[in-house]
Amino acid sequence: MSEFTTPTHYVAPVETESIAVDAVKVGEKPTNLWRDAWSDLRRRPLFWFSVALATLFVAMALFPTLFTQTPPNLDCQLANSNGEPTAGHPLGFTFQGCDIYARIVWGSQTSLSVGLLATFVSSVLGLFMGALAGYYGGWIDSVLSRIGDIFFAVPYILAAVVVMTVFRDIRSIPVLAVAIGGFAWASTARVVRAEILRVRQADFVMASESLGLSRFKTLLRHVIPNAIAPLLVVTTLSLAGSIVAEATLSFLGVGLGSDVMSWGLDISQAQNSLRVAPMALIYPSIALTLAVLAFVTLGELIRDAIDPKARARR
């Protein structure tokens, strides 16, 4: 009778301590678009500079008396016409003898008010038209896109000149804001439409409609919130454009009138004295440039921050 021996099996030792493929870091917060964008923005000094500059102009518009106690129109004296800077008047005087610094501070209120209202009007119209065109498609997209092309073909500053000329008897900040924003929404609608076309192909949109949620509710609850990032960038850039539009209309004499403080109006009035008193034109021009530069830079930085490809190239 033969004897049978049981074979022995060799099992290689496994170092479990070095395998970390399935390890989960519980302490880390889940990442998303806005958290990645903020992490990128807060490391850029130019972002903080633009925020500080924009905050300064917003504070001047909201609380002008914190920056100057001099009335911009009530303390004008012809004896100070094109006068040099004196104590309490650091930038000198205009041709009418008004304090330049006070007019710049109070002029920020007009520029930002018109800019914010015009941006709000154009953003709401652009979001509404672009979202409906991009999400529903078909004949709705064709009709709304053609309407947008008509408004896009008309320069909004030229259209605002016509509107303010027709309504010259009721010139006001809301009228001027509607005249600018009512013709500047087409570019916003194009950006929103393109983003809606991308988002509507996502799986969560199909899942929402499969669960019985109506298309309009799906658009409001899921599509628009996930397509809002490019609108934020366009809104910031549109604010700068609206400020320039207000200054341009005031410079042309079809703005809010001579009784309202405006950087464009001050530039227009100072051009006649450019050779004898150039600073009366240069100071409001610098204020206008810095305000536009702050919002344009902020919009450009936000656009780069929410774009993963742009972050990867840096």
C-alpha positions as a Markdown table, in Angstrom:
| # | Residue | x | y | z |
|---|---|---|---|---|
| 1 | Met | 0.0 | 0.0 | 0.0 |
| 2 | Ser | 1.5 | 3.3 | -1.2 |
| 3 | Glu | 1.7 | 6.3 | 1.0 |
| 4 | Phe | 0.3 | 9.6 | -0.3 |
| 5 | Thr | 1.6 | 12.9 | 1.0 |
| 6 | Thr | -0.4 | 16.1 | 1.0 |
| 7 | Pro | 1.3 | 18.8 | -1.2 |
| 8 | Thr | 2.1 | 22.0 | 0.5 |
| 9 | His | 0.9 | 25.3 | -1.1 |
| 10 | Tyr | 3.1 | 28.3 | -0.9 |
| 11 | Val | 1.3 | 31.7 | -0.5 |
| 12 | Ala | 3.4 | 34.8 | -1.0 |
| 13 | Pro | 3.1 | 37.3 | 1.7 |
| 14 | Val | 1.1 | 40.4 | 0.9 |
| 15 | Glu | 2.1 | 43.8 | 2.3 |
| 16 | Thr | -1.2 | 45.3 | 2.9 |
| 17 | Glu | 0.3 | 48.4 | 4.4 |
| 18 | Ser | 1.6 | 49.6 | 1.0 |
| 19 | Ile | -1.7 | 49.1 | -0.9 |
| 20 | Ala | -3.7 | 52.4 | -0.8 |
| 21 | Val | -5.7 | 52.1 | -4.0 |
| 22 | Asp | -9.1 | 52.0 | -2.2 |
| 23 | Ala | -8.1 | 54.3 | 0.6 |
| 24 | Val | -10.6 | 57.1 | 1.2 |
| 25 | Lys | -9.6 | 60.4 | 2.8 |
| 26 | Val | -12.6 | 61.1 | 4.9 |
| 27 | Gly | -11.4 | 64.4 | 6.1 |
| 28 | Glu | -11.2 | 66.0 | 2.6 |
| 29 | Lys | -14.2 | 68.2 | 1.5 |
| 30 | Pro | -15.7 | 67.2 | -1.9 |
| 31 | Thr | -14.6 | 69.5 | -4.6 |
| 32 | Asn | -16.8 | 71.5 | -7.0 |
| 33 | Leu | -16.5 | 74.3 | -9.6 |
| 34 | Trp | -17.0 | 77.2 | -7.2 |
| 35 | Arg | -14.6 | 75.8 | -4.5 |
| 36 | Asp | -11.9 | 75.2 | -7.1 |
| 37 | Ala | -12.5 | 78.7 | -8.5 |
| 38 | Trp | -12.2 | 80.4 | -5.1 |
| 39 | Ser | -9.1 | 78.4 | -4.3 |
| 40 | Asp | -7.5 | 79.7 | -7.5 |
| 41 | Leu | -8.7 | 83.3 | -7.1 |
| 42 | Arg | -7.6 | 83.8 | -3.5 |
| 43 | Arg | -4.0 | 83.1 | -4.5 |
| 44 | Arg | -3.9 | 85.8 | -7.1 |
| 45 | Pro | -2.9 | 89.3 | -5.9 |
| 46 | Leu | -4.5 | 90.9 | -8.9 |
| 47 | Phe | -7.9 | 89.6 | -7.8 |
| 48 | Trp | -7.6 | 91.2 | -4.4 |
| 49 | Phe | -6.5 | 94.5 | -6.0 |
| 50 | Ser | -9.5 | 94.5 | -8.3 |
| 51 | Val | -11.8 | 93.6 | -5.5 |
| 52 | Ala | -10.4 | 96.4 | -3.3 |
| 53 | Leu | -10.7 | 99.0 | -6.2 |
| 54 | Ala | -14.3 | 97.9 | -7.0 |
| 55 | Thr | -15.2 | 98.0 | -3.2 |
| 56 | Leu | -13.8 | 101.5 | -3.0 |
| 57 | Phe | -16.0 | 102.8 | -5.8 |
| 58 | Val | -19.1 | 101.0 | -4.4 |
| 59 | Ala | -18.4 | 102.6 | -1.0 |
| 60 | Met | -18.1 | 106.0 | -2.7 |
| 61 | Ala | -21.4 | 105.5 | -4.4 |
| 62 | Leu | -23.2 | 104.3 | -1.3 |
| 63 | Phe | -21.7 | 106.6 | 1.3 |
| 64 | Pro | -20.3 | 109.7 | -0.5 |
| 65 | Thr | -20.4 | 111.8 | 2.7 |
| 66 | Leu | -17.7 | 109.5 | 4.2 |
| 67 | Phe | -15.3 | 110.7 | 1.5 |
| 68 | Thr | -16.2 | 114.4 | 1.2 |
| 69 | Gln | -18.3 | 117.0 | 3.0 |
| 70 | Thr | -18.3 | 119.5 | 0.2 |
| 71 | Pro | -21.5 | 119.8 | -1.9 |
| 72 | Pro | -20.7 | 119.0 | -5.5 |
| 73 | Asn | -23.0 | 121.8 | -6.9 |
| 74 | Leu | -24.0 | 124.1 | -4.1 |
| 75 | Asp | -20.6 | 125.4 | -3.3 |
| 76 | Cys | -19.5 | 126.5 | -6.8 |
| 77 | Gln | -18.0 | 130.0 | -7.0 |
| 78 | Leu | -16.7 | 131.6 | -10.2 |
| 79 | Ala | -13.8 | 133.1 | -8.2 |
| 80 | Asn | -12.4 | 129.6 | -8.0 |
| 81 | Ser | -12.8 | 128.9 | -11.7 |
| 82 | Asn | -10.0 | 126.5 | -12.8 |
| 83 | Gly | -8.4 | 127.1 | -9.5 |
| 84 | Glu | -5.4 | 125.1 | -8.1 |
| 85 | Pro | -5.8 | 122.6 | -5.2 |
| 86 | Thr | -6.2 | 124.2 | -1.8 |
| 87 | Ala | -6.9 | 123.0 | 1.7 |
| 88 | Gly | -10.0 | 120.8 | 1.7 |
| 89 | His | -10.1 | 120.8 | -2.2 |
| 90 | Pro | -7.2 | 118.4 | -3.1 |
| 91 | Leu | -7.9 | 118.2 | -6.8 |
| 92 | Gly | -8.7 | 121.9 | -7.5 |
| 93 | Phe | -11.8 | 123.4 | -9.2 |
| 94 | Thr | -13.7 | 123.1 | -12.4 |
| 95 | Phe | -14.4 | 126.0 | -14.9 |
| 96 | Gln | -17.6 | 126.7 | -12.9 |
| 97 | Gly | -15.6 | 126.8 | -9.7 |
| 98 | Cys | -17.0 | 123.4 | -8.4 |
| 99 | Asp | -14.8 | 121.1 | -6.4 |
| 100 | Ile | -13.4 | 118.4 | -8.7 |
| 101 | Tyr | -12.9 | 115.8 | -5.9 |
| 102 | Ala | -16.5 | 116.2 | -4.7 |
| 103 | Arg | -17.9 | 115.8 | -8.2 |
| 104 | Ile | -15.8 | 112.6 | -8.7 |
| 105 | Val | -17.1 | 111.1 | -5.4 |
| 106 | Trp | -20.8 | 112.0 | -6.1 |
| 107 | Gly | -20.4 | 111.0 | -9.8 |
| 108 | Ser | -19.6 | 107.4 | -8.8 |
| 109 | Gln | -23.2 | 107.2 | -7.5 |
| 110 | Thr | -24.7 | 108.0 | -10.9 |
| 111 | Ser | -22.3 | 105.8 | -12.8 |
| 112 | Leu | -22.7 | 102.7 | -10.6 |
| 113 | Ser | -26.5 | 103.1 | -10.3 |
| 114 | Val | -27.0 | 103.2 | -14.0 |
| 115 | Gly | -24.4 | 100.4 | -14.5 |
| 116 | Leu | -26.0 | 98.1 | -12.0 |
| 117 | Leu | -29.6 | 98.7 | -13.2 |
| 118 | Ala | -28.6 | 98.3 | -16.9 |
| 119 | Thr | -26.7 | 95.1 | -16.1 |
| 120 | Phe | -29.6 | 93.7 | -14.2 |
| 121 | Val | -32.0 | 94.4 | -17.1 |
| 122 | Ser | -29.6 | 92.9 | -19.7 |
| 123 | Ser | -28.8 | 89.9 | -17.6 |
| 124 | Val | -32.5 | 89.1 | -16.8 |
| 125 | Leu | -33.5 | 89.5 | -20.5 |
| 126 | Gly | -30.4 | 87.5 | -21.7 |
| 127 | Leu | -31.0 | 84.7 | -19.2 |
| 128 | Phe | -34.7 | 84.4 | -20.1 |
| 129 | Met | -34.2 | 84.5 | -23.9 |
| 130 | Gly | -31.0 | 82.3 | -23.9 |
| 131 | Ala | -32.4 | 79.7 | -21.5 |
| 132 | Leu | -35.7 | 79.2 | -23.5 |
| 133 | Ala | -33.9 | 79.1 | -26.8 |
| 134 | Gly | -31.2 | 76.7 | -25.7 |
| 135 | Tyr | -33.4 | 74.3 | -23.7 |
| 136 | Tyr | -36.5 | 74.0 | -25.9 |
| 137 | Gly | -34.9 | 74.3 | -29.3 |
| 138 | Gly | -36.9 | 73.9 | -32.4 |
| 139 | Trp | -39.0 | 76.8 | -33.6 |
| 140 | Ile | -38.6 | 78.6 | -30.2 |
| 141 | Asp | -34.9 | 78.6 | -30.6 |
| 142 | Ser | -35.2 | 79.9 | -34.2 |
| 143 | Val | -37.6 | 82.7 | -33.3 |
| 144 | Leu | -35.7 | 83.9 | -30.2 |
| 145 | Ser | -32.3 | 83.6 | -31.9 |
| 146 | Arg | -33.5 | 85.8 | -34.8 |
| 147 | Ile | -34.8 | 88.4 | -32.4 |
| 148 | Gly | -31.4 | 88.3 | -30.6 |
| 149 | Asp | -29.7 | 88.8 | -34.0 |
| 150 | Ile | -31.7 | 91.9 | -34.6 |
| 151 | Phe | -30.8 | 93.4 | -31.3 |
| 152 | Phe | -27.2 | 92.3 | -31.7 |
| 153 | Ala | -26.9 | 94.1 | -35.0 |
| 154 | Val | -28.0 | 97.4 | -33.4 |
| 155 | Pro | -25.2 | 99.1 | -31.3 |
| 156 | Tyr | -26.8 | 99.6 | -27.9 |
| 157 | Ile | -25.2 | 103.0 | -27.4 |
| 158 | Leu | -26.7 | 104.3 | -30.6 |
| 159 | Ala | -30.1 | 102.8 | -29.6 |
| 160 | Ala | -29.8 | 104.5 | -26.2 |
| 161 | Val | -29.0 | 107.8 | -27.9 |
| 162 | Val | -32.3 | 107.5 | -29.8 |
| 163 | Val | -34.3 | 106.5 | -26.7 |
| 164 | Met | -32.9 | 109.2 | -24.5 |
| 165 | Thr | -33.6 | 111.8 | -27.3 |
| 166 | Val | -37.2 | 110.7 | -27.6 |
| 167 | Phe | -37.7 | 110.6 | -23.8 |
| 168 | Arg | -35.7 | 113.8 | -23.1 |
| 169 | Asp | -38.5 | 115.2 | -20.9 |
| 170 | Ile | -38.4 | 112.2 | -18.5 |
| 171 | Arg | -34.7 | 111.6 | -18.2 |
| 172 | Ser | -33.9 | 109.6 | -15.1 |
| 173 | Ile | -31.6 | 106.8 | -13.9 |
| 174 | Pro | -34.2 | 104.0 | -14.6 |
| 175 | Val | -35.0 | 105.3 | -18.1 |
| 176 | Leu | -31.3 | 105.5 | -18.9 |
| 177 | Ala | -30.7 | 102.0 | -17.5 |
| 178 | Val | -33.5 | 100.5 | -19.5 |
| 179 | Ala | -32.3 | 102.3 | -22.6 |
| 180 | Ile | -28.8 | 100.7 | -22.2 |
| 181 | Gly | -29.8 | 97.3 | -20.8 |
| 182 | Gly | -32.8 | 96.8 | -23.1 |
| 183 | Phe | -30.5 | 96.7 | -26.2 |
| 184 | Ala | -27.4 | 95.0 | -24.6 |
| 185 | Trp | -28.9 | 91.7 | -23.7 |
| 186 | Ala | -28.3 | 89.8 | -27.0 |
| 187 | Ser | -24.6 | 89.0 | -26.2 |
| 188 | Thr | -25.7 | 87.6 | -22.8 |
| 189 | Ala | -28.4 | 85.5 | -24.4 |
| 190 | Arg | -25.9 | 83.9 | -26.8 |
| 191 | Val | -23.6 | 82.9 | -23.9 |
| 192 | Val | -26.4 | 81.5 | -21.9 |
| 193 | Arg | -27.9 | 79.6 | -24.9 |
| 194 | Ala | -24.5 | 77.9 | -25.6 |
| 195 | Glu | -24.1 | 76.9 | -21.9 |
| 196 | Ile | -27.7 | 75.6 | -21.8 |
| 197 | Leu | -27.1 | 73.5 | -24.9 |
| 198 | Arg | -24.2 | 71.9 | -23.1 |
| 199 | Val | -25.9 | 71.3 | -19.7 |
| 200 | Arg | -29.2 | 69.9 | -21.1 |
| 201 | Gln | -27.3 | 66.8 | -22.4 |
| 202 | Ala | -26.3 | 65.9 | -18.8 |
| 203 | Asp | -27.6 | 62.7 | -17.2 |
| 204 | Phe | -29.2 | 64.5 | -14.3 |
| 205 | Val | -31.5 | 66.4 | -16.7 |
| 206 | Met | -32.7 | 63.1 | -18.3 |
| 207 | Ala | -33.2 | 61.6 | -14.8 |
| 208 | Ser | -35.2 | 64.7 | -13.7 |
| 209 | Glu | -37.5 | 64.4 | -16.7 |
| 210 | Ser | -37.8 | 60.6 | -16.2 |
| 211 | Leu | -39.0 | 61.1 | -12.7 |
| 212 | Gly | -41.9 | 63.1 | -14.0 |
| 213 | Leu | -40.7 | 66.7 | -13.4 |
| 214 | Ser | -41.9 | 69.0 | -16.1 |
| 215 | Arg | -39.5 | 70.5 | -18.6 |
| 216 | Phe | -40.0 | 74.0 | -17.3 |
| 217 | Lys | -39.3 | 73.0 | -13.7 |
| 218 | Thr | -36.3 | 71.0 | -14.8 |
| 219 | Leu | -35.0 | 74.1 | -16.5 |
| 220 | Leu | -35.5 | 76.2 | -13.4 |
| 221 | Arg | -34.2 | 73.7 | -10.8 |
| 222 | His | -31.4 | 71.9 | -12.5 |
| 223 | Val | -30.4 | 73.4 | -15.9 |
| 224 | Ile | -30.1 | 77.1 | -15.1 |
| 225 | Pro | -28.3 | 76.6 | -11.7 |
| 226 | Asn | -25.7 | 74.5 | -13.5 |
| 227 | Ala | -25.3 | 77.0 | -16.3 |
| 228 | Ile | -25.0 | 80.1 | -14.3 |
| 229 | Ala | -21.2 | 80.3 | -14.1 |
| 230 | Pro | -20.6 | 82.0 | -17.5 |
| 231 | Leu | -23.5 | 84.4 | -16.8 |
| 232 | Leu | -21.6 | 85.7 | -13.7 |
| 233 | Val | -18.6 | 86.5 | -15.9 |
| 234 | Val | -20.7 | 88.2 | -18.6 |
| 235 | Thr | -22.5 | 90.2 | -15.9 |
| 236 | Thr | -19.2 | 91.5 | -14.5 |
| 237 | Leu | -18.0 | 92.6 | -17.9 |
| 238 | Ser | -21.4 | 94.1 | -18.8 |
| 239 | Leu | -21.3 | 96.2 | -15.7 |
| 240 | Ala | -18.1 | 97.8 | -17.0 |
| 241 | Gly | -19.6 | 98.3 | -20.4 |
| 242 | Ser | -22.7 | 99.9 | -18.9 |
| 243 | Ile | -20.6 | 102.4 | -16.9 |
| 244 | Val | -18.8 | 103.4 | -20.1 |
| 245 | Ala | -22.1 | 103.7 | -21.9 |
| 246 | Glu | -23.5 | 106.1 | -19.3 |
| 247 | Ala | -20.4 | 108.2 | -19.4 |
| 248 | Thr | -20.5 | 108.2 | -23.2 |
| 249 | Leu | -24.2 | 109.3 | -23.3 |
| 250 | Ser | -23.5 | 112.1 | -20.7 |
| 251 | Phe | -20.5 | 113.2 | -22.8 |
| 252 | Leu | -22.7 | 113.5 | -25.8 |
| 253 | Gly | -25.3 | 115.5 | -23.9 |
| 254 | Val | -28.1 | 112.9 | -24.0 |
| 255 | Gly | -27.5 | 111.5 | -20.6 |
| 256 | Leu | -29.2 | 112.5 | -17.3 |
| 257 | Gly | -28.8 | 116.3 | -17.7 |
| 258 | Ser | -26.5 | 119.0 | -16.4 |
| 259 | Asp | -28.0 | 118.9 | -12.9 |
| 260 | Val | -26.8 | 115.4 | -12.2 |
| 261 | Met | -23.2 | 114.5 | -11.3 |
| 262 | Ser | -21.6 | 112.3 | -14.0 |
| 263 | Trp | -18.0 | 111.6 | -14.9 |
| 264 | Gly | -18.9 | 111.8 | -18.6 |
| 265 | Leu | -20.5 | 115.2 | -18.2 |
| 266 | Asp | -17.5 | 116.5 | -16.3 |
| 267 | Ile | -15.2 | 115.3 | -19.1 |
| 268 | Ser | -17.4 | 117.0 | -21.7 |
| 269 | Gln | -17.5 | 120.3 | -19.8 |
| 270 | Ala | -13.7 | 120.3 | -19.1 |
| 271 | Gln | -12.7 | 119.7 | -22.8 |
| 272 | Asn | -13.2 | 123.4 | -23.5 |
| 273 | Ser | -10.6 | 124.3 | -20.9 |
| 274 | Leu | -8.2 | 121.5 | -21.8 |
| 275 | Arg | -5.2 | 123.8 | -22.6 |
| 276 | Val | -5.5 | 126.0 | -19.5 |
| 277 | Ala | -6.8 | 123.5 | -17.0 |
| 278 | Pro | -6.1 | 119.9 | -18.2 |
| 279 | Met | -6.5 | 118.3 | -14.7 |
| 280 | Ala | -10.2 | 119.1 | -14.7 |
| 281 | Leu | -10.6 | 116.6 | -17.5 |
| 282 | Ile | -7.8 | 114.2 | -16.5 |
| 283 | Tyr | -9.1 | 113.5 | -12.9 |
| 284 | Pro | -12.6 | 112.3 | -13.9 |
| 285 | Ser | -11.1 | 110.3 | -16.8 |
| 286 | Ile | -8.8 | 108.5 | -14.3 |
| 287 | Ala | -11.8 | 107.7 | -12.1 |
| 288 | Leu | -13.7 | 106.3 | -15.0 |
| 289 | Thr | -10.8 | 104.3 | -16.2 |
| 290 | Leu | -10.1 | 102.8 | -12.8 |
| 291 | Ala | -13.7 | 101.8 | -12.3 |
| 292 | Val | -14.0 | 100.1 | -15.6 |
| 293 | Leu | -10.6 | 98.5 | -15.2 |
| 294 | Ala | -11.6 | 97.1 | -11.8 |
| 295 | Phe | -14.7 | 95.4 | -13.1 |
| 296 | Val | -13.2 | 94.2 | -16.4 |
| 297 | Thr | -10.2 | 92.7 | -14.5 |
| 298 | Leu | -12.5 | 91.0 | -12.0 |
| 299 | Gly | -14.6 | 89.5 | -14.8 |
| 300 | Glu | -11.5 | 88.2 | -16.6 |
| 301 | Leu | -10.1 | 86.6 | -13.5 |
| 302 | Ile | -13.4 | 84.9 | -12.7 |
| 303 | Arg | -13.6 | 83.6 | -16.2 |
| 304 | Asp | -10.1 | 82.1 | -15.9 |
| 305 | Ala | -10.9 | 80.6 | -12.5 |
| 306 | Ile | -14.0 | 78.8 | -13.5 |
| 307 | Asp | -12.3 | 77.3 | -16.6 |
| 308 | Pro | -10.3 | 74.2 | -15.7 |
| 309 | Lys | -8.3 | 74.4 | -19.0 |
| 310 | Ala | -7.3 | 78.0 | -18.2 |
| 311 | Arg | -6.2 | 77.0 | -14.7 |
| 312 | Ala | -4.2 | 74.1 | -16.1 |
| 313 | Arg | -2.3 | 76.3 | -18.5 |
| 314 | Arg | -1.0 | 78.5 | -15.7 |
